[in-house]
Amino acid sequence: MKKVLIAGGGLAGLAAAYDLTQAGCAVELFEAREILGGKVSAWKDADGDWIESGLHVFFGCYEELFTLMRAVGADTYLRWKAPVCHFTLPGGVTYDIVSWRGMPFPLHLLPNLVTANQFSLPEKLAYGRALLPVLFGDGRHADAQDDISYAEWHRRQGLGDNLLGGMLLPQTLALKFLPPDELSAQVVLNVFRLFLRRDDGFQVAFLEGSPEECLTQPLVRAIERAGGRIQVKAKVKRIELDAAGQVRGFVVNDTLHTGDAYLCALPVHQMNRLIPEVWRAQYPYFADLRHFVGVPVMNVQLWLDGRLTERDNLLFGGAGLTPVYADMRLTTPRYAPASGNTLLEAVVAPARDLFHLSDAEIIAVVWERMKAYYPTVAPRLNVVKSSVVRIPQSVYHPKPGIERYRPAQVSPIANFFLAGGFTRGHRFFDSMEGATASGRLAAKAILCYLSRNAP
Ligand SMILES: Cc1cc2nc3c(=O)[nH]c(=O)nc-3n(C[C@H](O)[C@H](O)[C@H](O)COP(=O)(O)OP(=O)(O)OC[C@H]3O[C@@H](n4cnc5c(N)ncnc54)[C@H](O)[C@@H]3O)c2cc1C
């Protein structure tokens, strides 16, 4: 039986481990932390409340992740919400972007001519016209925009700042935790292509409970049932090379582990630390990884002594800072506090200028923003408990010009492979879907390598 060693127990590593065990390989997966799931991980605090690394939703246009969830029985935990993006703005102003379920593309977007009343009809028509080459055709227009930022593309189309600040800012902060002038237009436009061409494209699902119980553990059980071995608190510290420059083994903590093929499914900044200097000097494939950095982001949870909203969906913060948030009491039934009050969870972005603040200061800033969005209700409520999770380098920064450096899963080293949202070959960038797709692509490539090198 061929043996594959995997570094990293996020979705990319777990998806690869699942496919490889199903294909009959002996798999050993090493995860540095005490818990699995990586950026989707969740754990219980001293009170028994779940703390999440990040607010996660599943989009209707995902495919690989849903296939995997069905295979391990985790799809039953998905809780689908109405196909509406609800934007909240200071002063209690709101607007919606909706999809008309059951109507063919592009008719499902028509209701937005009358909703989304934050924008004038001429603005909406101009935006629709600018998006024509993005939404119709083979996607070449979007792919060709990697050298400019989304903000630059927007201005070149003659589109105004009202749309950029009022709609695109919260959307890009929600997607990649950065404003539109720091993101490649290619990435933003390709995401629009995925979200807008299907009537369920931007419809979201939450999980019934924590990602640990509803996603990671079903995967782990399926991997272990098929004979895979998963070790936590097992950091891959070094990649040991043989005389030919191929991988001889992973040094995990202080022990050398060997196999027939090796997969690194790590965040790219951590991957960079592991790549042997000799590979970097010899192969642009590895040298190019230096272009990638992770985006800083925070996730906050606020337990309130009353109810803030009755909206059971992902909510958009139109003024940035909390670009997406949700009342988990409604969206995620197993999180509902016994008090029946709101458990608010919010992504904080852009976050780089907030890292020097204390947790209490961050919570205060976030709560002030909520008071602006809910000026009649929020001032009557108090935050009774809170948590802040800081991720200094999260998803990779898809800055203009970086697309050409994204590596394939197959590396120049025959027995060494990469996975993670930053790798190429899938359409979903750094997301749960992108990570899963990359892991499955890596598994396929490894199986192909192993079959070519069968004794
Ligand atoms: C706040 C936030 C909100 C998000 N919201 C969404 C969302 O709503 N929808 C969506 O689709 N995506 C969302 N994402 C993105 C999504 O979480 C990631 O794209 C995806 O989980 C990445 O998976 P991965 O396996 O590639 O990497 P990771 O999840 O980073 O997994 C890598 C693993 O490798 C481990 N590791 C690192 N170094 C070593 C080592 N030396 N040895 C062994 N193990 C090591 C890490 O501990 C980690 O567990 C969000 C991300 C964040 C941060």
The ligand as an ORCA input file, in Angstrom:
! r2SCAN-3c Opt
* xyz 0 1
  C     -12.382     35.287      9.287
  C     -12.526     34.370      8.088
  C     -13.757     34.209      7.491
  C     -13.891     33.401      6.365
  N     -15.135     33.231      5.807
  C     -15.282     32.386      4.773
  C     -16.579     32.118      4.251
  O     -17.587     32.645      4.718
  N     -16.689     31.241      3.204
  C     -15.585     30.608      2.671
  O     -15.749     29.804      1.731
  N     -14.340     30.851      3.142
  C     -14.165     31.711      4.181
  N     -12.905     31.929      4.696
  C     -11.736     31.335      4.013
  C     -11.508     29.875      4.412
  O     -11.562     29.728      5.814
  C     -10.126     29.429      3.933
  O      -9.950     29.749      2.586
  C      -9.912     27.919      4.068
  O     -10.383     27.450      5.315
  C      -8.410     27.611      3.924
  O      -8.184     26.244      4.109
  P      -6.698     25.639      3.958
  O      -6.787     24.217      4.300
  O      -6.142     26.013      2.641
  O      -5.799     26.441      5.005
  P      -5.884     26.506      6.657
  O      -7.308     26.460      7.020
  O      -5.082     27.664      7.000
  O      -5.220     25.142      7.090
  C      -3.836     24.979      7.157
  C      -3.490     24.146      8.379
  O      -2.081     23.908      8.410
  C      -1.678     23.937      9.760
  N      -0.219     24.138      9.807
  C       0.484     25.279      9.608
  N       1.806     25.050      9.681
  C       1.944     23.713      9.930
  C       3.072     22.849     10.051
  N       4.321     23.321      9.974
  N       2.860     21.528     10.285
  C       1.596     21.034     10.354
  N       0.480     21.811     10.229
  C       0.661     23.127     10.003
  C      -2.483     25.073     10.332
  O      -2.511     25.009     11.749
  C      -3.840     24.828      9.686
  O      -4.646     23.979     10.459
  C     -12.744     32.744      5.819
  C     -11.503     32.898      6.425
  C     -11.386     33.696      7.561
  C     -10.037     33.848      8.192
*
